[in-house]
Amino acid sequence: MRRSFLRLWIVLLCLTPLAACQRSAPLRHQIEAFSRGFNQCSPGDENCTYLKFSYPVFSQGPNPAGLKAINRRVMDFLLAPTGEKKASDLEGFAADFFADFQAYRRQFPNAPQIWSLERGVDVLVEDPKILSLSFRETQFLGGAHPNSSRTLASLNPKNGAPYTLDELLLPGYLDKLNALGEKKFREVRKIPEGQGLEEAGFDFPGGKFQLNDNFAAGADGLIFYFNPYEVAAYVYGPTEVEIGYGSLKDLVNRKGPLRDLAK
């Protein structure tokens, strides 16, 4: 009788929408791929205009609304138009992309360029309290050179909303975080301590380093990413700065989403 009551209590608990077992359901995903070539050419082959996508589809999480919002965010990134039209699915996006390419070739019949577009979404951290994603794109749509970009985000798995630094760190964090960020930035870019950032070729407001809002919580620390053109000329390329959790031990809000990551 006692065992039967215990089993019944566990079943009822897990059937309750607000129960802990429901709230702590881990995130799960599978990676999907989508690629198309113009006139059936093979993406990646010489003289092939193509698009290629790789992205996660989340099938389990704390609640259905959060899953829907996260998957929608991923799909919105993949479907961001390169032209005037906004497609509703990947096949429609591919059709619009190739139609724009054909229009370009009609306008510039002697242009030797092919077009290519690659987009991918990578899972950096998949934790019950925080989901970190990297949205990356490389495109060549004619012109002098390819362009690439990367956008980072840490999301609340319950609702898909992005976290801000104010939610992850303790009040008054900004000056110390920027100081840690500049130290790492100089290490990555091999800029001596006494050399000014502007002298080294980097353009920050007032010549004073500051981190941007393009960040995510990684497995080992906070990652900030400066895209090409953002703080320097194109030839400098992007800059990634990672500040380890060990350096952030006095800044992390131990009651917030980073509690388990920044141990």
C-alpha positions in Angstrom: 0.0 0.0 0.0 2.8 2.4 0.9 4.7 1.6 -2.3 1.6 2.1 -4.4 1.0 5.5 -2.8 4.6 6.5 -3.5 4.3 5.5 -7.2 1.0 7.4 -7.5 2.5 10.5 -6.0 5.5 10.5 -8.4 3.2 10.0 -11.4 0.9 12.9 -10.3 3.9 15.1 -9.7 5.3 14.6 -13.2 1.9 15.2 -14.7 1.6 18.6 -13.0 2.7 21.3 -15.5 4.5 23.3 -12.9 6.3 20.3 -11.4 10.1 20.3 -11.0 10.4 17.2 -13.3 8.7 19.1 -16.1 10.7 22.3 -15.5 14.0 20.6 -15.6 13.5 18.7 -18.8 16.8 18.9 -20.7 17.1 20.5 -24.2 17.5 18.1 -27.1 18.1 18.7 -30.7 19.1 17.1 -34.0 21.1 18.8 -36.8 19.4 19.3 -40.1 21.0 20.2 -43.5 19.6 21.9 -46.5 21.5 22.6 -49.8 20.5 23.5 -53.3 22.5 24.2 -56.5 21.5 26.4 -59.4 20.3 24.2 -62.3 20.9 21.1 -60.2 24.7 21.7 -59.8 26.5 20.3 -56.8 27.1 22.8 -54.1 30.8 23.5 -53.7 31.7 22.4 -57.3 33.5 24.9 -59.5 31.2 27.4 -61.2 28.2 26.3 -59.1 25.9 28.9 -57.6 24.6 27.4 -54.4 23.3 27.8 -50.9 24.0 25.5 -48.0 22.4 25.5 -44.5 23.1 23.5 -41.3 21.0 24.1 -38.3 19.6 22.5 -35.1 15.9 21.6 -34.6 15.0 21.4 -30.9 12.5 18.7 -30.0 12.6 18.8 -26.2 12.9 21.5 -23.6 11.3 23.0 -20.5 8.0 23.9 -22.3 6.5 23.9 -25.8 6.4 27.7 -26.0 10.1 28.0 -25.4 10.8 25.3 -28.1 8.7 27.1 -30.6 10.3 30.4 -30.0 13.8 28.9 -30.2 13.1 27.0 -33.4 11.5 30.2 -34.9 14.6 32.2 -34.1 16.7 29.7 -35.9 14.5 29.6 -38.9 14.2 33.4 -39.1 17.9 33.6 -39.3 18.0 31.1 -42.2 15.2 32.8 -44.0 16.6 36.4 -43.7 16.3 37.6 -47.3 19.3 38.6 -49.5 16.9 40.4 -51.8 13.5 42.0 -51.6 11.4 38.9 -51.0 10.7 37.2 -47.7 10.2 33.5 -48.1 8.2 31.4 -45.7 10.2 28.2 -46.0 13.6 27.0 -47.2 12.5 25.8 -50.6 10.9 29.2 -51.3 14.1 30.9 -50.1 16.2 28.8 -52.6 13.8 29.7 -55.4 14.0 33.4 -54.6 17.8 33.2 -54.3 18.3 31.6 -57.7 15.7 34.0 -59.3 17.8 37.0 -58.0 20.9 35.3 -59.4 19.3 34.9 -62.8 18.2 38.6 -62.8 21.8 39.6 -61.9 23.2 37.6 -64.8 20.7 39.1 -67.2 21.7 42.6 -66.1 25.4 41.8 -66.2 25.8 39.1 -68.8 29.6 39.3 -68.9 30.0 39.0 -65.1 32.2 35.9 -64.3 31.1 35.6 -60.7 29.0 32.9 -59.2 27.0 33.3 -56.1 27.2 31.3 -52.9 25.5 31.5 -49.5 26.2 29.4 -46.5 24.4 29.8 -43.2 24.8 27.7 -40.0 23.7 27.6 -36.5 25.9 26.0 -33.9 25.0 24.9 -30.4 27.7 26.2 -28.0 25.9 25.4 -24.7 22.8 23.4 -24.1 21.9 23.7 -20.4 18.5 23.6 -18.7 19.0 27.3 -17.7 20.8 28.7 -20.8 21.1 27.9 -24.5 23.9 29.5 -26.4 23.9 29.6 -30.2 26.3 30.9 -32.9 24.6 32.2 -36.1 27.2 32.3 -38.9 27.0 33.4 -42.5 29.4 33.5 -45.4 28.1 34.9 -48.7 29.4 36.0 -52.1 26.8 37.8 -54.2 29.2 39.4 -56.6 31.6 42.2 -55.8 35.2 42.4 -54.7 35.3 39.7 -52.0 33.1 37.4 -49.9 31.5 38.7 -46.7 31.1 36.8 -43.4 29.4 37.5 -40.1 28.7 35.7 -36.8 26.1 36.6 -34.3 26.1 35.1 -30.8 23.1 34.7 -28.4 22.4 33.1 -25.1 18.7 32.3 -24.8 16.3 31.4 -21.9 15.1 27.9 -22.8 11.8 28.5 -21.1 10.7 31.3 -23.5 13.5 31.7 -26.2 14.3 35.3 -25.1 17.9 36.4 -25.2 19.7 37.0 -21.9 21.4 40.4 -21.4 24.7 40.8 -19.5 22.6 42.5 -16.7 20.8 39.2 -16.1 24.1 37.1 -16.1 26.4 39.4 -14.0 26.2 41.3 -10.8 25.5 45.1 -10.8 28.6 47.2 -11.4 30.3 44.7 -13.6 30.9 46.9 -16.7 34.2 48.6 -16.0 35.9 45.4 -14.8 34.5 43.4 -17.6 35.8 45.9 -20.2 39.2 45.8 -18.6 39.3 42.0 -18.8 38.0 42.2 -22.4 40.7 44.7 -23.4 43.4 42.5 -21.9 42.2 39.5 -24.0 41.7 41.6 -27.1 45.3 42.7 -26.9 46.5 39.2 -26.4 44.5 37.9 -29.5 45.6 40.8 -31.6 49.2 40.9 -30.2 48.9 44.6 -29.3 51.5 45.6 -26.7 50.2 47.2 -23.5 51.7 50.6 -24.2 50.4 50.8 -27.8 47.2 52.6 -28.5 44.3 50.7 -30.1 43.9 53.3 -32.8 47.6 53.2 -33.5 47.3 49.4 -34.0 44.5 49.9 -36.5 41.4 49.5 -34.4 38.6 52.1 -34.1 36.8 52.3 -30.8 34.8 55.4 -29.7 37.2 57.8 -28.2 40.0 55.3 -28.7 38.8 53.5 -25.6 38.1 49.7 -25.7 34.6 48.5 -25.0 33.0 45.1 -25.4 30.0 44.9 -27.8 26.6 43.2 -27.3 27.5 40.3 -29.6 28.2 37.7 -26.9 27.2 34.3 -25.6 28.0 32.2 -22.6 30.3 29.4 -23.7 31.3 26.3 -21.9 34.5 27.9 -20.5 33.6 31.6 -20.4 31.8 34.6 -22.0 32.6 34.9 -25.7 32.4 38.3 -27.5 32.7 38.5 -31.3 33.7 41.5 -33.4 32.7 41.1 -37.0 34.7 42.4 -40.0 34.4 46.2 -40.4 33.1 46.5 -36.9 36.2 47.9 -35.2 38.8 47.7 -38.0 39.1 47.5 -41.8 38.0 44.4 -43.7 41.6 43.1 -44.0 41.9 42.7 -40.3 39.1 40.2 -40.2 37.0 39.3 -37.2 38.2 39.1 -33.6 36.9 36.7 -30.9 37.5 37.4 -27.3 36.8 34.8 -24.6 36.9 35.8 -20.9 37.2 32.6 -18.8 34.8 32.1 -15.9 37.8 32.0 -13.5 38.4 35.6 -14.3 34.7 36.4 -13.8 34.2 34.7 -10.4 33.5 38.0 -8.7 31.2 39.2 -11.4 28.9 36.2 -12.1 25.4 36.3 -10.5 25.5 32.9 -8.7 21.7 32.9 -8.5 21.3 33.5 -12.3 21.6 31.3 -15.4 25.4 31.0 -15.2 25.3 29.3 -11.8 26.1 25.8 -13.1 28.4 26.8 -15.9 30.7 29.2 -13.9 31.5 26.9 -11.0 
